């Protein structure tokens, strides 16, 4: 079960730290060429921060609350590399049971915005199997391979994402994340052209146990 929690923490991290977005409205839907600014969600400027608050339930009737805090610490040297550090604190509570995930996640990017390594408070590390810079914008119709990670404990996660038109200058960024364990997840992030998030829905399969599906709804502060 601890391995599943580690993978879930990584999926949360990739969806929220790697590429995100929000809501807004106009009188006409956007054209296919509309560009959506990802703003602070992929900003590596020192001091940039935001918080995700979420609630939800699973198919057994259990309820959950949680939060994820993201802060860009700034330039540093890590393992002899000149990198930018971005920290995440993820806490997930199962109502009536207590905290089931509590993880501090340190992410290190090269100055060209490509991922170097992720370090978890458990001591496990993750390195990318593929590298590309964090995007600053996305467009409707984009569909691409996301980040794939190999873990020091033998786990792995792979992500794909696509951007679809929600109308009225709003788009959905949909992440599909899979792992070598049984847990998988589909995240839908609602974004407007200025990069404001109006909502996040996360559907997690086989969590917290096999055959159970958990759905979380989040807002960004």
GIDA-V410525 format. One record per residue. SS is DSSP state (H for helix, E for strand, C for the rest). NEAR is the number of other C-alpha atoms within 10 Angstrom. D_CENTER is the distance of its C-alpha to the mean C-alpha in Angstrom with 2 decimals. Layout:
((SS;NEAR;D_CENTER) (SS;NEAR;D_CENTER))
This chain:
((C;9;20.60) (H;9;19.28) (H;13;17.95) (H;20;16.06) (H;18;14.53) (H;18;13.55) (H;24;11.89) (H;23;10.05) (H;23;8.91) (H;22;7.72) (H;26;5.88) (H;18;4.15) (H;21;4.01) (H;21;3.60) (H;26;1.93) (H;22;2.76) (H;20;5.01) (H;19;6.02) (C;24;6.94) (C;31;7.47) (C;32;10.86) (C;25;13.88) (C;21;17.53) (C;18;21.13) (C;13;24.37) (C;10;27.42) (C;8;30.38) (C;9;29.45) (C;15;26.47) (C;19;25.04) (C;13;26.45) (C;12;24.57) (C;10;24.53) (C;18;22.71) (E;18;20.23) (E;24;17.11) (E;22;16.37) (C;25;12.81) (H;18;14.60) (H;19;13.28) (H;25;9.57) (C;22;10.70) (C;20;13.94) (C;22;15.20) (C;15;18.22) (C;14;19.34) (C;13;18.87) (C;16;16.03) (E;19;14.17) (E;15;12.51) (E;18;11.92) (E;18;10.15) (E;18;12.93) (E;21;13.02) (E;18;15.90) (E;19;16.78) (E;17;19.11) (E;18;19.80) (C;12;22.66) (C;10;24.96) (C;9;24.87) (C;13;23.00) (E;18;20.97) (E;22;17.88) (E;19;16.70) (E;19;14.03) (E;19;12.41) (E;23;9.79) (E;17;11.49) (E;23;10.46) (E;21;13.60) (E;23;14.85) (E;19;17.85) (E;17;19.40) (E;18;21.59) (E;12;22.77) (E;11;24.37) (E;13;22.71) (C;6;24.64) (C;7;26.90) (E;12;24.28) (E;14;23.92) (E;23;20.21) (E;24;17.90) (E;22;16.19) (E;25;12.93) (E;22;12.63) (E;24;10.33) (E;19;12.20) (E;21;10.93) (E;18;13.84) (E;21;14.36) (E;17;17.98) (E;18;19.99) (C;13;22.78) (C;9;26.11) (C;10;24.80) (E;11;22.85) (E;14;19.75) (E;15;18.32) (E;17;15.27) (E;19;15.77) (E;19;14.05) (E;18;14.18) (E;23;11.99) (E;20;13.59) (E;23;12.22) (E;27;15.08) (E;22;15.40) (E;16;18.79) (C;14;20.34) (C;11;19.96) (C;18;16.13) (C;17;15.74) (E;22;13.95) (E;18;16.65) (E;20;15.42) (E;22;13.19) (E;18;15.42) (E;19;15.00) (C;12;17.56) (C;11;19.13) (C;9;20.21) (C;14;18.27) (E;18;16.96) (E;22;14.88) (E;18;16.03) (E;19;15.02) (C;12;17.39) (C;14;16.95) (C;14;16.61) (C;12;16.17) (C;14;15.55) (C;20;12.46) (C;17;13.56) (C;17;14.94) (E;17;15.80) (E;23;15.48) (E;20;18.35) (C;21;19.14) (C;14;19.91) (C;12;17.51) (E;16;16.50) (E;12;15.45) (E;13;14.40) (E;21;10.97) (E;22;10.68) (E;20;12.87) (E;22;13.29) (E;18;16.56) (E;18;17.00) (C;13;20.20) (C;11;20.87) (C;10;20.99) (C;16;17.72) (E;20;15.56) (E;24;12.46) (E;21;12.40) (E;21;10.26) (E;16;11.93) (E;20;11.24) (E;19;13.89) (E;22;14.90) (E;17;17.59) (E;18;20.13) (E;17;20.15) (E;17;23.31) (C;17;24.49) (C;22;22.28) (E;28;19.06) (E;30;16.64) (E;24;14.01) (E;26;11.06) (E;22;10.78) (E;26;8.58) (E;19;10.74) (E;26;9.95) (E;21;13.12) (E;20;14.63) (C;13;18.21) (C;13;18.31) (C;14;18.72) (C;25;15.29) (E;23;13.22) (E;22;10.77) (E;20;10.64) (E;24;8.23) (E;23;10.26) (E;25;9.55) (E;25;13.01) (E;27;13.94) (E;25;17.40) (C;25;19.04) (C;18;18.73) (C;24;14.93) (C;23;15.19) (E;23;12.83) (E;18;15.17) (E;19;13.05) (E;26;10.09) (E;19;11.26) (E;21;9.85) (E;19;12.67) (E;21;12.88) (E;20;16.05) (C;17;18.41) (C;22;16.86) (C;18;18.38) (C;13;21.18) (C;10;22.36) (C;12;23.14) (C;14;21.09) (E;19;18.33) (E;22;16.19) (E;21;14.92) (E;20;12.98) (E;18;13.29) (E;22;11.66) (E;17;12.89) (E;19;12.04) (C;12;14.93))
